[in-house]
Amino acid sequence: MNFASTHPACPLELLSVASEMFPFVKTGGLGDIVGTLPHALARHGIRTRTLVPGYPALLSAMGNPRCVARFSDVLGHSGTVWESCLCGNDIFILDVPALYDRPGDPYMGPDGNDWPDNDIRFAVLARVAAHIAQGMIDGYRPDLVQAHDWQAGLTAAYLHYDGSVAPPVIQTIHNLSFQGCFPPSALSRLGLPERAMCIDGVEYYGNIGFLKAGLHFSAWITTVSPTYAREIQTPEGGMGLGGLLRTRSRVLTGILNGIDTDIWDPEHDPDVHFPYRLRDLAGRRPNKRALQAEFGLPQDPDAFLLGIVSRLTMQKGIDLLSQAADEILQDNTQLVVVGSGSLPIQRELSALQRRFPRRFACHLGYSEALGHRMPASADAMLMPSRFEPCGLTQMSACHYGSVPIASRVGGLADTIVDANAAAIAGNAATGFLFSPVDAQALVAEVRRARMVFRDPAAWSVLQRNAIAYDVSWCGKAAQYANLFRAVVARARPQLRSDDNVVPLRRDDPSARRAIARQPRPRTRIPH
């Protein structure tokens, strides 16, 4: 399909459905994207309203909410849909206290285990999204639905089995490793018909697959980088869904994420100790000293200071540090790690801090403030991910003048130009990429970066190239807007008058007949 803009002046109504939204609820990049993409889309004539669960943080932030819908029985639960505007975003808040009025992590209880009713918690989110898409809220009917990750994956399935005229659904994959699989006994509880439990339905290796359902029934699939779009179609990267994604490759698009450069601005960032202007490399120096002091490391301007801000998981390659630390922490190199995650990895990091008290430090826990201070302070940001759908850390690093050192996977490969001889000669290099993802390659890449760091002129060229790289939403939001318009145009019959394209109303009988004639996707996952 050609994604050239179709009627950019014609506004589109987008219903975004997600389980997280920055700054209220965030466990990773999903929350960031859901919270910042709507602002960028607005510049392209896309008005977004985001449906999110009524977690305590969102309910307490509502200013003057308006009740737009009440329901007494959606999959056995009653609740309210509130409309509010928070941080410039139009939001529908799904207020079901029995499901969402819980403290802390949106997916896990205080014991670190998933909430046992996560299936119904996010099925209700998708079920209400489908109702809204079909006109549940007076005066509002979206042109398009964007369902984010497995938590919204049943949206397209509910619309399919309802059999009514509805807007197309785009299923967006932020991380394929989280798929939302639940036992088949949940089928009736989720309000799905018996016929849905088949390979051309929601069945996934004997279970119910929320994400699989979204990938199967959606009109289009997007993911968060072009390289990741290719990787997830392989047996290794597909994680059981590669066959389905290969079958639907014609409706699969990778679009890079961006960051909000109003939030990520070193001159006005409240979490940066010593704000500095973009491209002011000298202005970064006091921040390096401040971070070293904050973590009890020697305040040495000549030390090669590496930073990591990450979930502490195998996916992110953080377990490699215990194997590589002895060689990484040589030649006056320091490393600071910030993040939370796997308890065994946290124990390994604590042990490294005891072994290398003047070279290694860690903050075990999520910290948005440190996530901003780190790229403003560290000489380089380390990202040894085994797979990385897109990654945002390398973008904030580049923007703040910290050079990324990363594995050559997914969005990291799409956003970093490796400092090889040709890229350096062409003044194009922005960082360092390595493969395979193992301790030996990681050590070799840190050594290569450290050699360049010892040449201040060469290092400053890398920094300036990295800062010049466009990490904003500008071009990416335009790609989304063009894709959204193309998908809507594909789903609706149209009348042509001269050079104008006028969509038929969805309540027009001829529109209903034309939409009903469109073939349903028939895809299979090879077992």
N, C-alpha and C positions, 0 to 999 in steps of 0.2 A: 504494500500500500504506500502511496505517495503521501508523506506527511507535510507537504507544503501547506501553508496556512490557508484555511478556508473561511472566509468571512471573519477576519479578526475583529471587526467592529461589532459583531453579533455576540452578545453576552451568553455564557453558558452557566447553568447552575450545576455545581458538583457537590454530591454528598460524599464526604470522606468518612470512613468507618475505621476506628482504630482503638486499641486498648491502652495507648499511651499518648501523652501530649505534653511537650515541654512548654512552660516551665513547671507544670503541676505534677505530672507523673512521668518519670523517665528511668528506664533501666539501660538504655543504649541508644543507638542511632535512630531507631524507629521513632522514639519520642521527639527527637530533634527535628526530623523531617516532617512529621505530622504538624509540629508547631510552627515551622518556618516556611514551608512550601506555599501555604495559602496566600501569604503576603506577596510572594513573587508571582503567583498565578494571577492575582488581581490586576497586575499591570498588563496582562494579556487578555483581559475580558472574561476571566474565569472567576466566578464568585463561589467560594467554598464554604460550606457549612459542615462542621465536623461532629459526628456522633461519637461520644466517649462515655464510658461507664461513670456513674456517679460516685467516684471515690471521695473520701472525706476532704482531701485537698481541693478538689474541684468544687464541691458543694459549699465549702467555707469561703471560696473566692468569688462566688456569684454575687454580683452587685444587686441589680434589680431584675431578677429573672422573671420570665413570663412562662406560665404553664401553657404548652401547646398541645399536649395530649395526655390523657390518663387511660390506663388499661387495667382491667381486673384479673385477666387470665392470659398471660403469654407464657406458654410452657409451664403453667402452674404458678406463675408469679404475677403479682400486681405491682404497679409502679407509675411513675410520672416522667414525662419528657419535658425538661425545662429548656428554654432558649435564653442564651445570654451572650454577651460580648466580653471576652476576656483577652487582654493583651492584644487587642485589635483583631482577634479572631471571632467569627460567628460560630457558636457552639450549641449543639443539642446535647444536654446532659441527661443520661439515662439513669434515673434515680430509682433503684431497686435496693433498699437497704439490706434485705436478706442476702443479697449476692455481693454487694460492693462496699458496704460500710465496714471495712476491715482496715486495720492499720498496716503500714509498712509496704513491703513489696506487693505489686498487684497480682502476682502469680503464686507466691509462696507464703506459707504461714511462718510464725516465729520459730518453728522447729527446723526450718530450712527445706521442708518438703512441699511439693505442689499442693494447693488446696484440693481436697478430694472431689469437689464439685466444679472444677474448672470447665468440665464439658458443658454443664448447664449455664454457668456464668457467661460464657462467651457465645453459646448458642442463643441465649436471650438477646445479646447484643446484635447478632446477625439477624435474628428473627424480627426485631424491632426495626433494624435497618431496612429489611425487605418491606415491612409495612409502610415505612416512610417513603420508600421509593415508589410505592403503589398509591400514595396519596393520603396516608394516615393523618398528616398535619394539614389543616385547612389552609388553602392558599399557597401551598408549597408542593411542588413536584419536581425533583431534579431531572436534568437531562442525562446524567451519567452518575454512576456510583464507583468510587475507588475503595476497594476492600484491602486493608493492609494486613499482611501476614495471616497466620492460621487463625488468630482470634476472630477475624472477620470472614474467614473462609467459607462459612455456610451461607453467606448472603446470597451468592449466585445460585446455590442449590435450592434454597427456599423459593426464590423467584421462579426457578425452573419448574419445581413441583407444584407451585401455586397455579401455573399455567395461564396467568393473566398478562396483559400487555404491561411491560415494565421497561425502564431504561436499561441500557447495557451496563454490565459490570466489568471493570478492569481490576484484576487481581494483581496486587503488587507484592513481590517477594523481597523482603528485607534480609532474611537469613533462612535458607532452605533447611538448615539443620533443626529448626523448630517447626514441627509439622502438625501438632495437635491430634494425636491418635488416641482413640478411646474404644472400649470394648463394644462389640456388636449389641450387647444387651441394652445399651443406652438408646437404641434407635427410636423406640416409641416415646421415650422420655424427651427426646430432642424434637419431637413432632414431625418426624420424617416417615413416609409410607414404607411399607415392607419392600416394595419394588425398588427402593433406593439402595438396598443392600446388595449391590451387584457391581461388577467391574465398570459398567457404564453409569454408575451412580456414585455413592460416597464410600463404597467398600475399598479398603486399602490393606492388602495382605491379611484379610480376615478381620480387620478392625474397621472402625469408622475414621476416615481421614479428613479432618477439617480443611487442611491446606489442599489435599488432593481434590476435594470437592470444588474448591475455588478455582483451581487450575483447569479442571475438567469443564465446568459449566460457564466460566467467564467468557466474555466476548473477546477480551484481549488480556495479555499477561505482560507486566513490566517487572523488571528488576533493576538493581541500583548501579549497574555498570555494564558496559558492553562485554568486557572480558568475563565477568561472572555469568552473563547470559550464555556465553559459549561453554563455560566450565560446567554449569548445571545440566547440560545436555549430555555429559559424559557419564559412563558408569561410576567413576570415582566421585565426581562432583555432584551427580544427580541424587545421591543418597536415597535410592529407591524410586525416585520420581523422574529419573533421566529419560526413561522410555516415553512417558507421557509428554514430557517437555520436548523431546525430539519430534513426536507426532504433531505437536502444536507449535513447532518452531516458526511457522509463518505468521503467527500472531504473538510472538515473543519479542520484546524490545528491551534493550538495556540502555537506561538513561542515568548518567552520573548524578549523584547527589551534589548539593551545594551547601554552603554555610551562609548564615545571615551576617553580612559584613557590618551591619549596624551593631549587632551584639558582639561580634568578634572584631573589635577595633582597639588596638593597643594604646591609642591615645586617650580613649574614654572608657576603657575597661576598668570597672571598680575593683576587680580582683587582682589587678597588676599592681605590685608595690610601687613601682616608679613608671608611670605612663610615659610613653614615647611615641613619636610620630612614626607612621608607616615608612619604611626604608631608612629609618635612623638607626643604623647598626650600633653606633656608640651609645645610643640611649638604652640598649639592652643590657649593657655591662652592670649597672647597679642592681638590676633584677637577678642576675646570675649570683652576685655576692649575697643578696638577700635570701635566695632559695638555699644556697649552701648553708647559710647561718640557720635558716628555719629547720633544716634537717640535721644540724650538728656536724656538717662536713667542713673541712678546711676551706676558708674563703680565699681560694687560689685562682686568680684570673687565668692562669695558664693550664689549669686542669681541664681535661676534655670531659665536660659534663653531659651525660646522657640522661634522657628522661623517658619514662614509660607511663602512659595513662591508659588503663585498659581494664576490661574484665579479666580476672585471673583464671584463665581456662586453658585447656589443651588447644582449643581452636586458635587462640591468640599466641600460642607458642611460648607462653610464660614459663612452662616447665623446663624449657631449654636453658634457662638462666642457671639452674643448679649445676648443669653439666659444663657450662661455658664460663662461669663467673671467674674462675682462676685466671683464665687467659684474657677475658675482657677487661678485668680490673687491673691492668698493667699499664706502665708508662704514664702514670699520673692521670688515670681515668676514674671518674666517679659515675655512679649510677643511682638514680632515684626512681622508685616505682610507686605509683599510686593506683589503687583499685581494690576491688573485692571480688570474691568468687570461690573457687575450689579451696576447701579447707586444707587438703594436703599441700597445695601450692602455696597457700598462705604460711603454712608451717615451714616450708622450704625457704621462703623469703625471709622469715624471721631468723632462721638459722644463718642465712647469708649475712644478715645485719650484725649478728653476733660475731661472725668470723671476720668481717671487713668493716669495723665500725667507722673508719675514716674514709672509706671509699664507697660504701653501699648503705642506702637508707630506704625505708619504705613507709608508706601510710596505708594501712590495711583498712579500707573503707571507701565508700563513694564520696567524692568531694568535687562539686562543680567549681568551687573557687580554685582548687589546686589544678583542675583541668584547664583553667585559663592561665594560671601563673606559670605552669610548666613550659608551654611553648614560648612564653615571653622571657624565659630564663635559661633553659637548657641550650647547649650548643647544637645538639642533635636529638631527635625523637626516634626511639627504637620501636619497630613494629614487626616482630618475627612471626606473623600469623601463618598458620597452616592453610587457611583459606580466609578470604576477606571479601564479602560481597561488594562493599565500596570502601568504607573507612572514612571517618571524618577527622581523625587525629592528624593524619598527614596534611590535611587541608589547613587546619588551624596552625600547624607547625610552619608550613610554607608561608602563610599569611603573616605570621609573627616573626619570621626570619630565623626559625630553627630548622636545620636541615634534616629531612627524613631519611632514615635507614630502614629499609623494609624488604620483606620477601616479595618475590615477583609473582603475585597472585591477584586475581580479581581487580577491584578498583585501585589497589596500590599500583599495579602495573599500568593502569590507565592514567594515573595522575602524577606519576613521578618519572622524570627523565633521568636515566642512570648516568652517572658521571664516568662514562667510558671515554676513551681518547677522542672519538669522533664528536661526541656531545660537548666535551670540554672545548675542543677546537672550534666548534660552531657556536659556542657561548649559549648552549641550550640546556646544559645539565642543571637539575634541581635537587638531586639527592642520590641515594645509593640503593640498588636493588640486588637481591641475591637469590639464588636457588642452587640446590634443593633446600628445603626448610629443615635443616638439622644444625646441631651445635657447631660442627666444623665450619659450615658455610657462614653461620652467624659470626663466629670469631673472625674469620677471614674478612668479612665485610666491615666489621668494626675496625679492624686494623687498617683497612684501605681508607676508611673515612678519617681515621686518626692521622694518617700520613698527610692527607690534604689539609686537615685542621692545623697541622704544624706549619703550614704555609699560609699566613694570614691573608695575603692578597688573593690566592686561589680560593680560599674559604669564603671570603667576602663576595667573590663572583657568584659562587653557589647560592649564597644567601640572597643576593639581589635577584638572581634568576628565579628563585623560589618565591620571593615576594611578588614578583611580576606575574606569576601564574594566576589566572583568574579562577578563584575558588568560589565565586558568588553564584547565586541562583540564576543570573541573567540569561545566559544561553540555555541552561538546562530547563528552566521554566518555559521558555519558548518551545523547546522540544515537546514537553508535556502538553502544552496548550495545543500545538498542532496535532499531536496524536489524539488528544481528547476530541477535538473537532472532527478529525477523520473517522474515529470510531462512532461518534454520534451520527455523522452523515451516513456511514455504512449501515447503521441500524435502522434509520428512518427512511421511508420513501420520501421523495422530494418532487416538487413541481418547479419547473423552470419558467421564468418570465424574463425574456431578453437575456441579460447577463446575470440576473439575480437568482439565487437559490432560496426558495421559500419552503421551510419544512412544513409538512402536514401536521395538523393537530392530532394528538394521540387519541382524542375522542372521536375522530373522524372514522367512520366505518371502513372506508377504503384503506386507511392507514392500518387499522387492526387486521384487515385481511392480508395486506402486504407483509406485515410483520409476521403473521402466523405462517406465511409460506416460507419464511427463511429457515434453512436447514439447521437443525441442532448439531452441535459438534459430537462426533462419535469417535472417541479416543480410547485407546487401551494401553495399559501398562504391561509390558511383557514380564511374565513371572519366571 
